[in-house]
């Protein structure tokens, strides 16, 4: 489990300058497909052939979000895993098959489930003992940028967010932002 603070925008001022002054540890490009719903708060995506579900465990008094990975299963997934995906999306649907691929999951959820193709270019850093990532993200034809600070220690995340001058920005999860973008 890890605590996460993330915000979206076109520019991040001093934070971007600070991170840009150090060499990224990794630059990763990925194509992912998110499943979103009006009621879902968990992150549900397909990346590298794996159905990846992260559950939002809690939000603390500082607005930090504690995320717990609950699934990384290769497609097709079992009916039990499909039920878990739909539960993460807060969608109820009858399932009558043994295995499900992405199209089957979207179909089972009907109009309640949106399928959002996402391309990411992520630049990863270590800053203040936290993982920091500056990402260019394209959801369909809509571009945005995000910066995230993550750690198992919430006080470190808060310290880095403040050090980077981002404390006045809202903490917004990827599923929430994707719903807003589309």
JOZIUR-V222154 format. One record per residue. N is the residue number from 1. PHI is phi in radians with two decimals (NA if undefined). Layout:
BEGIN
n:phi
N:PHI
N:PHI
END
This chain:
BEGIN
n:phi
1:NA
2:-2.55
3:-1.55
4:-2.36
5:-2.27
6:-2.47
7:-2.43
8:-2.14
9:2.93
10:-1.52
11:-2.45
12:-2.20
13:0.87
14:-1.06
15:-1.08
16:-1.18
17:-1.13
18:-1.07
19:-1.15
20:-1.17
21:-1.43
22:-2.03
23:-1.30
24:-1.11
25:-1.27
26:-2.56
27:-2.14
28:-2.20
29:-1.87
30:-2.61
31:-1.94
32:-2.30
33:-2.23
34:-1.65
35:-1.84
36:-2.27
37:-2.55
38:-1.10
39:-1.73
40:-1.26
41:-2.01
42:-1.34
43:-1.60
44:-2.24
45:-2.59
46:-1.90
47:-2.48
48:0.97
49:1.33
50:-1.96
51:-1.38
52:-2.05
53:-2.17
54:-2.11
55:-1.70
56:-1.37
57:-1.31
58:-2.88
59:-2.13
60:-1.52
61:-1.13
62:-1.63
63:1.52
64:-1.20
65:-1.90
66:-1.73
67:-1.90
68:-2.13
69:-1.13
70:-2.13
71:-2.74
72:-2.53
73:-2.17
74:-1.23
75:-1.39
76:-1.27
77:-1.75
78:-1.23
79:-1.07
80:-1.11
81:-1.17
82:-1.09
83:-1.09
84:-1.15
85:-1.10
86:-1.11
87:-1.13
88:-1.10
89:-1.48
90:1.04
91:-2.13
92:-1.83
93:-2.71
94:-1.25
95:-2.11
96:-2.25
97:-2.14
98:-1.46
99:-2.37
100:-2.43
101:-1.78
102:-1.06
103:-1.09
104:-1.10
105:-1.13
106:-1.11
107:-1.16
108:-1.08
109:-1.37
110:1.07
111:-1.14
112:-1.33
113:-1.98
114:-1.76
115:-1.95
116:-2.15
117:-1.28
118:-2.32
119:-1.95
120:-2.20
121:-2.08
122:-1.89
123:-1.95
124:-1.85
125:-2.38
126:-1.93
127:-2.51
128:1.06
129:1.38
130:-2.03
131:-1.46
132:-2.12
133:-2.45
134:-1.89
135:-2.25
136:-1.61
137:-2.26
138:-2.18
139:-1.81
140:1.09
141:-1.82
142:-1.90
143:-1.53
144:-2.74
145:-2.25
146:-2.49
147:-2.21
148:-2.29
149:-2.16
150:-2.35
151:-2.92
152:-1.34
153:-1.91
154:-1.06
155:-1.15
156:-1.17
157:-1.05
158:-1.04
159:-1.08
160:-1.20
161:-1.00
162:-1.18
163:-1.07
164:-1.43
165:1.30
166:-1.86
167:-1.06
168:-1.52
169:-1.50
170:-1.32
171:-1.56
172:-2.29
173:-1.30
174:-1.05
175:-1.01
176:-1.11
177:-1.18
178:-1.10
179:-1.05
180:-1.21
181:-1.21
182:-1.86
END
